[in-house]
Amino acid sequence: MRLLGDRVSRRTAWRIAREYGWETIFDAGYLAVRTLQADALITIDRELGLKAEGIVPLAPLDALSSA
């Protein structure tokens, strides 16, 4: 996964966090990278999955082994 070392990723994470009223960009960082790469999010973190709904597509864990 690309890290938030570049300006575009960071700016996108801040935009997501502001739009959804989140106090930090921690979760928004994962969603920013998925948004910028046009990828689905695969997570076992239920809370992150709930936050991601409507922002990025979600994929099941077994999608990793079927690729």
ZIHURA-V562749 format. One record per residue. N is the residue number from 0. RES is the residue in one letter. SS is DSSP state (alpha for helix, beta for strand, coil for the rest). D_LAST is the distance of its C-alpha to the last C-alpha in whole Angstrom. Layout:
n->N res->RES ss->SS d_last->D_LAST
n->N res->RES ss->SS d_last->D_LAST
This chain:
n->0 res->M ss->coil d_last->16
n->1 res->R ss->coil d_last->19
n->2 res->L ss->coil d_last->23
n->3 res->L ss->coil d_last->25
n->4 res->G ss->coil d_last->28
n->5 res->D ss->coil d_last->28
n->6 res->R ss->alpha d_last->30
n->7 res->V ss->alpha d_last->28
n->8 res->S ss->alpha d_last->25
n->9 res->R ss->alpha d_last->29
n->10 res->R ss->alpha d_last->30
n->11 res->T ss->alpha d_last->27
n->12 res->A ss->alpha d_last->27
n->13 res->W ss->alpha d_last->31
n->14 res->R ss->alpha d_last->31
n->15 res->I ss->alpha d_last->28
n->16 res->A ss->alpha d_last->30
n->17 res->R ss->alpha d_last->34
n->18 res->E ss->alpha d_last->33
n->19 res->Y ss->alpha d_last->32
n->20 res->G ss->coil d_last->34
n->21 res->W ss->coil d_last->33
n->22 res->E ss->coil d_last->35
n->23 res->T ss->coil d_last->32
n->24 res->I ss->coil d_last->29
n->25 res->F ss->alpha d_last->27
n->26 res->D ss->alpha d_last->25
n->27 res->A ss->alpha d_last->25
n->28 res->G ss->alpha d_last->24
n->29 res->Y ss->alpha d_last->20
n->30 res->L ss->alpha d_last->21
n->31 res->A ss->alpha d_last->22
n->32 res->V ss->alpha d_last->20
n->33 res->R ss->alpha d_last->17
n->34 res->T ss->alpha d_last->20
n->35 res->L ss->alpha d_last->20
n->36 res->Q ss->alpha d_last->17
n->37 res->A ss->coil d_last->16
n->38 res->D ss->coil d_last->13
n->39 res->A ss->coil d_last->13
n->40 res->L ss->beta d_last->14
n->41 res->I ss->coil d_last->13
n->42 res->T ss->coil d_last->16
n->43 res->I ss->coil d_last->18
n->44 res->D ss->coil d_last->21
n->45 res->R ss->alpha d_last->23
n->46 res->E ss->alpha d_last->25
n->47 res->L ss->alpha d_last->23
n->48 res->G ss->alpha d_last->21
n->49 res->L ss->alpha d_last->24
n->50 res->K ss->alpha d_last->25
n->51 res->A ss->alpha d_last->22
n->52 res->E ss->coil d_last->22
n->53 res->G ss->coil d_last->24
n->54 res->I ss->coil d_last->23
n->55 res->V ss->coil d_last->19
n->56 res->P ss->coil d_last->16
n->57 res->L ss->beta d_last->15
n->58 res->A ss->coil d_last->12
n->59 res->P ss->coil d_last->12
n->60 res->L ss->alpha d_last->11
n->61 res->D ss->alpha d_last->9
n->62 res->A ss->alpha d_last->6
n->63 res->L ss->alpha d_last->6
n->64 res->S ss->coil d_last->6
n->65 res->S ss->coil d_last->4
n->66 res->A ss->coil d_last->0
